[in-house]
Amino acid sequence: MTANNLFAYGAVCEGGQDWKILGYTRLSDGVLILGRSGQLPEAAPGEGFCPLAEIGTADQTNHVAFAMEAQIDPPLGDPDGAMQLATYTADSEGNLTTASTYKNMPRVAVGSVSNLNMSPSGKLLAVGGSLGLQIFHFNGASPITPYTGLLGRASSISSAGTTTTTSTPLTAVQAICTSTPSLRPA
């Protein structure tokens, strides 16, 4: 959901070439209807990006981050390395544009991505996955850049003098983005 609460985005990555970012528009009665779709980032020659439907998050200035999996020889090929992160900008009509390409999208160290969570400031992006947690600088429309390496699958994470106990990477992502003073907006 974008900061203005007017647009939401999901993704489809099913069989054939039905891989795309889907846009939804909120009507005045609050109902979301299918709206504008976004283009997938440029993939390496002979590859395509499979966007992950439940894995998206937005900052306060209508930029949206998605996790993508590069596929060799789509749609029947195999994954090509670690998942990557793309950033999009939503305009006032809900149209998504991206400057993300396979060349500037960072690869994650967390294994299979299960959650993305934006810090309240919109400056950091926490990525949870099967191997643990990783934090990235979120730069709006500019490419996302790594902030940490893999933080691991620890049951507690210490930051800014406090310890947060977590049971999964998902709760670690949520805890880091919502309760760590250094990640809150100034």
C-alpha positions in Angstrom: 0.0 0.0 0.0 1.4 3.4 -0.9 1.7 6.2 1.7 -1.3 8.0 0.2 -3.4 4.8 0.8 -4.7 5.0 -2.8 -2.7 2.2 -4.5 -1.6 -1.3 -3.6 0.6 -3.7 -5.5 1.0 -7.4 -5.8 2.6 -9.7 -8.3 1.9 -12.8 -10.4 4.5 -15.4 -11.2 2.6 -18.4 -12.6 3.5 -20.7 -15.5 3.9 -19.4 -19.0 4.8 -15.8 -19.3 2.2 -14.5 -16.8 4.8 -12.7 -14.7 3.9 -9.2 -13.8 3.4 -6.6 -11.1 -0.3 -5.9 -10.5 -1.7 -2.5 -9.4 -4.8 -1.9 -7.5 -6.7 1.4 -7.0 -8.8 2.3 -4.0 -12.3 3.6 -4.8 -14.0 6.3 -2.7 -15.9 3.5 -0.8 -12.6 1.9 0.2 -12.8 -1.1 -2.2 -9.6 -2.0 -4.1 -10.0 -2.8 -7.8 -7.5 -4.0 -10.4 -5.7 -0.9 -11.8 -2.4 -0.2 -13.5 0.3 -2.8 -13.8 4.1 -2.2 -13.6 6.8 -3.6 -15.9 9.3 -6.1 -14.6 12.9 -5.0 -14.4 15.3 -5.7 -17.2 16.7 -9.2 -16.8 20.0 -10.6 -18.1 19.8 -12.0 -21.6 18.0 -15.4 -21.7 16.5 -14.7 -18.2 13.3 -13.3 -16.7 12.4 -12.0 -13.2 9.7 -13.8 -11.2 8.2 -11.2 -8.7 7.1 -12.5 -5.4 3.4 -11.7 -4.8 3.4 -11.4 -1.0 6.8 -9.7 -0.8 6.4 -5.9 -1.2 6.6 -2.8 1.0 6.4 0.9 0.5 8.0 4.0 2.0 6.3 7.3 2.8 7.0 8.8 -0.6 5.3 6.2 -2.8 8.3 4.1 -3.6 7.7 0.3 -3.5 10.3 -2.5 -3.0 9.8 -6.0 -4.3 11.8 -9.2 -4.1 12.5 -10.9 -7.4 13.9 -14.2 -8.4 15.9 -14.4 -11.7 15.0 -17.4 -13.7 17.2 -19.0 -16.5 15.3 -19.7 -19.7 11.8 -18.8 -18.3 9.3 -20.1 -17.7 10.6 -23.6 -17.2 14.1 -22.8 -16.2 15.8 -22.8 -12.8 16.5 -19.9 -10.4 19.7 -18.0 -11.2 21.4 -17.2 -7.9 20.2 -15.3 -4.9 17.0 -13.3 -5.0 17.3 -9.6 -5.9 15.6 -6.4 -4.8 13.9 -4.0 -7.1 12.5 -0.5 -6.4 9.6 1.2 -8.1 8.1 4.7 -8.0 4.3 5.2 -8.1 3.1 8.4 -9.7 -0.1 10.2 -8.8 -2.2 7.9 -11.1 -0.7 4.7 -9.6 1.6 4.0 -12.6 4.8 2.2 -11.5 8.1 2.9 -13.1 11.5 1.4 -12.3 15.1 2.0 -13.1 16.0 -1.4 -11.6 17.8 -3.8 -13.8 19.7 -7.1 -13.2 22.9 -4.9 -13.2 21.9 -2.7 -10.2 19.6 -4.8 -8.1 21.3 -6.2 -5.0 21.3 -9.9 -4.3 20.1 -10.9 -0.8 22.1 -13.2 1.6 18.9 -14.4 3.4 18.1 -17.3 1.1 14.4 -17.5 0.1 12.8 -14.1 1.0 9.8 -14.4 3.2 9.3 -10.8 4.3 10.2 -7.2 3.5 9.6 -4.4 6.0 10.3 -0.7 5.6 11.5 1.3 8.5 9.2 4.2 9.5 11.8 6.7 8.1 11.7 4.9 4.8 15.5 4.8 4.8 16.1 1.2 5.7 14.6 -2.0 4.3 14.7 -5.2 6.4 14.7 -8.5 4.5 13.8 -11.7 6.3 14.4 -15.1 4.7 15.1 -18.8 5.3 18.6 -18.1 6.5 18.0 -15.0 8.6 17.9 -11.2 8.4 19.6 -8.5 6.3 19.2 -4.7 6.3 19.5 -2.6 3.2 19.6 1.2 2.5 16.4 2.1 0.7 17.1 5.0 -1.6 13.7 5.8 -3.1 13.9 5.5 -6.9 17.6 4.9 -6.8 19.0 1.4 -6.5 18.8 -0.3 -3.1 22.2 -0.9 -1.5 23.4 -3.3 1.3 23.7 -2.0 4.8 24.6 -5.3 6.5 25.4 -8.8 5.5 23.5 -11.8 6.8 22.6 -11.2 10.4 21.7 -14.8 11.0 18.9 -16.7 12.5 19.5 -15.8 16.1 16.6 -16.0 18.6 17.6 -12.5 19.9 19.0 -9.5 18.1 20.8 -6.7 20.0 20.7 -3.2 18.7 21.2 0.2 20.3 21.7 -1.3 23.7 18.5 -3.3 23.7 17.8 -7.0 23.0 14.8 -8.0 21.0 13.8 -11.7 21.3 12.4 -13.2 18.1 11.2 -16.6 17.0 11.4 -16.2 13.2 13.1 -13.9 10.6 9.6 -12.3 10.1 9.3 -11.2 13.7 13.0 -10.1 13.6 12.2 -7.9 10.6 9.2 -6.4 12.3 11.1 -5.9 15.5 14.1 -4.2 13.9 11.9 -1.8 11.8 9.5 -0.8 14.6 11.3 -0.9 17.9 14.9 0.1 17.1 15.4 3.8 17.9 18.0 4.3 15.2 15.5 3.2 12.5 12.7 5.5 13.6 12.1 8.7 11.7 13.8 11.7 13.2 
